[in-house]
Amino acid sequence: MEKLSIRESFALLFVLLMMIGVSIIKFNLDPQTPLLLAITLLIFWGRFRKYSWDEIHDGIQKGVKTGIIPMIIFILIGALISIWIAAGIIPSMMVIGFKLLNPSFFIPSVFLICAVVGTSIGSAFTTVSTIGLAFLGMGTTMGFTPGLVAGAIVSGSVFGDKMSPLSDSTNLSAAIAEVDLFKHIRNLMWTTIPGLFLSTLLFLFFGMNKQLATTNQVTSLTKVIESNFQVTWLAVIPIIFIFIFSWKKIPAIPTLLTNIALSIGLLKVNVPNVNLSQVSSYIQEGYVSTTGNEIIDTLLSRGGVQSMMWSISLIILALALGGLLMEFNIIDTVMSPISNARMSVGNLILVTALSAIGVNALVGEQYLAIVLPGNAFKKTYKQMGLSPLALSRVLEDGGAVVNSMIPWGVSGVFISTALGVPTLTYLPYTFFCLLCPVLTVVSGFTRIGIKKLEVTTV
């Protein structure tokens, strides 16, 4: 088989990325269609390059395999959302929030609360789909645009996921760079703390001077919720269990299964006449609100296993495309000369960040966006006398954080499905996610917070 050239690899990646980007952004197509076209083009190219069908199938299988656990988590969260609505957990959170939060500071409060919760439990997915969904309902009811509220939710959740020692992506970044986890988290503060501060200011600004719902309107909607759902402080029990399981470092799947079972028990307490068939319908098809109030019914009609099937189909296609790109050595061919090139510290960090962002855009998988650039540039950082902490921070800022802004990325797909807000709608307001890659590049060129390799002497 003829060796793949760098020019051919770049050309192929450019065509695929343009095909996907133009289809989604310009023609507003669902991502599945351009991804299918990209996979078709790549398969025909692979056959032209003499790859066997077994090798093509193997590439697809390897790619999809990385998403099996996230897809199971998606299914369970779909079931959890509908049960939480039916049991009155999310409605209770909304009503309590209406009474506690000042509308003038609502948006920055959403960002900061999601940041605290996300740090505590180490999961952006769980934060978004639980308290995030409640905040979206509150914010929309108050008159804020869904994109702004979702942007605050996503930014806070991603901050928490990034700074938590319980986070998969944070642990992976530290492991790939071969650094201590807590040293990695402390080093992240060089970009995370400025990002937190600037994002809070931006959310404060965008959350002010809006045409919000009047107190009477909010009170009216609160009464609708209270008259149609069981609003109770017992709703905090499933939330407390999530914190306990996270503290005990119990994985996501048993945590979600236990919480679904607990929430079904709470549903039976709050709605004694609910039967097994109705519970099964909630889990499979989602909850349908029938209060007669259009705003409430739109906000609280969601969840269910089937609501996640659109997302899962998209993830399968995105990961299949990524698997083929890996199997055909296209990404490795492109990254190899870049990682071996001689460059300044600032340029090295810039290129590492862009590589992680590029993998996110092409593959849609944040773990690969950490692993591939991490392995490709590890030697270069060492040769330039840079601490592996410098690498681990760029992998986090350019790899893990960016995935939520990719419409066909695993995180972007999940968030848009769970909140019902398209990725491109909330993207302009994900200030923290937008700032992190910029801050890490600025840090590289200014050398602020860039640690040198420690030289040990005998």
N, C-alpha and C positions, 0 to 999 in steps of 0.2 A: 504493500500500500504506500503510495507516494506521501511524503511528509507534508503536513499542512503548513502553508506559509502564513506569516503574520498578516500580510496584506489581505489574503483571502479570509482569514478569521475576522479581521476588523470589518471588512466589507459585509460579511454575512451578519455579524452582530448589528451593524448599522441598519441594514435592511430590515431585520427582524424587529428592532426597537422602533424604527420609524413606522413600520406596518402596524404595530400594536398601539403606539402613541397617537398616531394620526386617526386611527379607527375610533379610538375611545374619545379623544379630546375634540377633534374636528367634526367627526360624523356621529358622535354620541352613541356608538354601538355598544352593546353589552360586551364585556371583555372576552367572554367565551369564544365569540366568532373570530376575532383576530388571533387569539391563541391557537385555535384549531387550524387556521390558515398558516400560522408560523410553524406549528408542528408538522403540517403537511409539507411545507417547503423544506423543512429541515430533514424530514425522512427521505424525500426525493433526492436532496443533496447528498445524504448519507449513502444511498444506493448508488448514486453516480460516483461516489468516492470509494465504492467497493466494500462498504460495510455490509455484513450479512444481516438477515432478518433477525437472527438470534441476538446479535449485538445490539440492534435497534430496540428489540423488546427488552433486553437486559437494561439498557439505559433508561427506558421508561419506568421499568419496575424499580430500579434503584432510586430514581427521582421521587416517585410516588411514595416509596417506603418511608422516607423521612417525614411525611406528613400524616402518617396513620394515627399517631397519638393525638396531635392537634385536632384531627377531624373527629375522633371520638369525643374529645373535650367539647368541640363545637356542638355535637349532637346532645350531649348532656346539658350544656348551658341553654340550648334551645328549650329543652324540657324544663329546666329550672326556672327560666323566665316566666313561662306560662303558669307554672304552679305557684310561683311567688306572687303573681298578679291575682290568681284565683283565691289564694289563701289570705289576701289582703296585705301582704308584706310590702310590696312596692307602693300600693295606695297609701298605706300607713306612713311610709317614709316621706311621701309627697306631702301629706297633711302636716306631719310634724315639721318638715322643712319649711312649709309656708308660714308656720307660727314662729319659727326660730330665726330664719334668715332675713336680713334687710335687703330689699330689692336693689337699693343703691350700690350694694357691695356683693350682689349675688354672683356675678361672673367670676371675680377673683376668689370668692369664697369657694365656688365649685372647684376651681383649679387647685387651691391649697388643700381642701378636704380630700380630693381624689389623690393628691400627692401623698398625704399622710397615710391614707388607707392603702394605697398601692405599695408604699414602703413597708407597711406592716405585714401585708400578706404576700408581697412579691409577685403579683400577677396582674398585669394590665387587663387581660381578658376578663377576669373575675370582677375587677373594679368597674370596668366599663359596663358590664352586663347586669350589675346589681345596683349599687348606689348611683352609677352613671345614668342608668335608665331612669331612675327616680328623678335625678336632677334635670334630665332632658324634659320630662313631663312638667316639672315645676317651672323651668325656664320658658318653655313654650307657652305655658299658661299665663305667665307674667308678661309675655309679649316680646321676648327676645327671639332673634332668628335662630332656627335649629342649628345652622352652621356654626354660629358663635358659641352656643352652649356646648355643642359636640366638641368643638375645638378646645374648650377649657377642660372638658372631661378627658379627652384624649391626652392633652398635654400633661395634666396632673397624673393620670394613670401611667403614662410612659416615664415620667419623672420617678414615680414610686418603683416601677419595675426596674429602672436603671440603678437606683440607689439601694435596693434591698438585697441583703445577703441570701434571701430565699429565691431570688430570680434566676431562672434558667439561663437567660442571655448574659447576665452579669457573671455568673459562675463560668459560663463557656468562654467569655472574653478573657477572664483571668487565667483559665486553664490553657487556652491556645497560646497566650503570651508567656505562660509559665511564671506567673507571679502570685503572691499571696492575695487571697480574695479581699481581705480587709484593707490591705495596702492599695489594692486596685480601687476600692470604693472611696478611700480617702483622696486618692489622686484624681478621681473623677470630679471632685469638688472644684477644681480649677475652671472647669467649664459649666458644671451643674449649678453652682451657686450664682454666678452671673446670669445664667439662663433662667433660673428661678426668679431672681430679682427683676430682670427685664420683662419676663413674661407676666409677672404680677402687675407691673406698671401698665403694660399693654392691655391686659384684661380689664384693669381698672378704667382705663381710658375708653375702650370700646363698650364697656358695660354702663357707661354714664350717659345721661342726656338722651335716653331712648324713650319712645312713645310706649310706655308700659301700660299693662292693664291696671285699671283702678282697683282700689281696695275692695270695693263692692263686687267687682267681677271675680276677683280671686276668692272672696268669701263665698260667692255663689257657686263657683266650681268646687270649692272645698266641701260645701254642703252636698253637692251631687255625689262626690266620692264617698262621703260618710254615710249617705243614704243607700248606696249600692254595694259597698264593700265593708267588711268588718275591720274598722280602724282600731288598732289596739297596740299597746306597748309590748305585747307578746311577740310582735313582729321582729323585735331585735334578737330573739333567740337564734334563728338560723344565721343571722349575721355574726353573732358572737361565736357560733360554732366554726364559721369560716376562719376567724382569727385564731381560735384554739388549734384547729387542724394545721394552719400555716405555721404557728409557733412550734408545734410538734413535728414540723417538716414532713407531714403526710402528703403524698403526691396528689395532683389535681383530680384524677379520676375517682379514687375512693372518697375524696373530700366532697366532690359533686354528687356522687351516688348517695352518700350519707345525708347530705343536705336536702336532696330531693325527697328521700324517705321521711326526714324530719318535717319538711314543709308539707308533705301530704298529710302527716299527722296533725299539723296545725290547721290545715284546710278542713279536716274532718271535725276539729274542735269548733272552728269558726262557722262552718257551714255543715251542720249535722246531717242534713238530708242529701248531701252529695253522695253519689254511688260510684261503684268501680268503673262503670262504663264512661261516666263523665270525666273521671280522673284520667282514664286512658285517652279520651278524646283531647283533653288539655295537653297531655304529653305529646301526642302524635300531631295534632292539627294546630295547637296553640289555643290561647284564650281569646274569646271574642266578647268585647264589652258591649252591653246593650242598655246603657243608661239613658239613651235618647239625647244626650249632649254630644254634639259632633266632635268637640275638642277632646273630651275625655275618652270617647269611644275610639278615636283615632290613636290616641296615646297608649291606651291600655288594651288594644287588640293586637297581640303579637305573641311571639314565642312558639314553641312546639318543634318537634324533630323536623318536620317538613320545611319549616322556615329556614333551616340551615342547609337544605339540599342545594339551593342555588350557589351558596358559598362553597360547599364541598365540591361541586362540579367544577367551579372555577379554580379551586386549589389543586385539584387533580390535574387539570390541564396545565397550570402554571408549573407544577412540580415535574410533570412529564417533559415539558419543554426544557426545564433546567437539567433534568437527567440526561436528555439527549445532548445538550451542550457540553456536559461533563464527559459523557461517553465518547463523543467525537473529539475530545481534547481541544475544543475551540476556546474555552475560557483560559485554560492553562497556557495555550499558545500565545494568547494576547497578554496575559499577565507576566509571563516569564521575562521578556526583555525589559518590561517596565520595572520589575523588581530588581533587576541586575544593573540598571542604569545608574550612572554617577550623578548625584544631585545634592542640593543643599538640604538642610534639615527641614526648612519650611516647605520646599517642594516635595520632599519625601512624605511628609504628613499630608500635604494636599493630595498627592497621588494615591496614598493609602485610603484616604477618605473617599475620593472619587471612585476608587476601585470597589469599595464596600457599597457605595451608592449604586454603582453600575450593576453589581451582582444582584442587589435588591431589585433593580428595575428589570433585569433580564430574567432572573430566576424566581423572584417573588418570595424568597425564603430567607428569613433573617439569620438563621443558623449558618447557612452557606455563605451569607454576606459577612459573617465573622470568621468562619473557618478558612475560606479560600484566600482572602487578602492576608490573614494572620499567618498562614503557612508560607505564603509567597514572599512576604516582606520581613519575616522574623530575622533571617540572616542579615539582611541589609541594615536593619536597626542596630544589630550587634556590631557590624563592621564600622558603623558611623559613631560608635561609642555611646549610643542612646540606651537608656534603661528600657527593659521590656514593658515597664509601666507606661511609657510613652506610646507604645504600640497598642496595649490593651485599651487605653482611653480612646484612641482613634477608632478602634474596632467597635467600641460601644457607641460612640457618637455618630459614626458613619454607617454602621451596620444595623445594630438593634433599634436605634431610635427612628431611623428613616422608614422602616418597613410599614409603619402605620399610615404613611402618606402615599403608598403605592396602590393604585386601585385594584391590581391583580395580586398584590402581596397577601400573604397569609393573614397578617394583622389588619391590613386595610380592608380586606374582604370581611373578616369577622366583625370589625367595628361598624362598618356600614350596614351590615345585616342586623346586628344586635340593636343598634340605635335607630335604624331606618333612615339614616342620613347618608347620602352618597359621599364617597371619599373626596371627590373634587369639590364638594360643597363645604366640608369642614376643613379641608387642607389649608386655605389661607389663614385660618385662625388657630392652627396648631403651632403657636408661637414658640413654645419650648422645643418642639421637634425641629422646627426650622432654624432655630438659633444654635442648637448644639453642634451641627457640622461646621457652621460658620465660626463659632467660638473656638473649636478645636483647631481649625486652620489658622486663625489669627494667633492662637497660642503657639503654633509651630513657627510662624514667621517672626514673632516677637520674642520667642524662647521663654515666655512666661509659663512657669509650671512644667517645663520640659526637663525631666530628670536625666542626668548622665548615668552611664553604666558604672556601677560600683566596682572598683578595682580592689581585689583582695590581695593582701600581702602576707607572705608566710613568715 
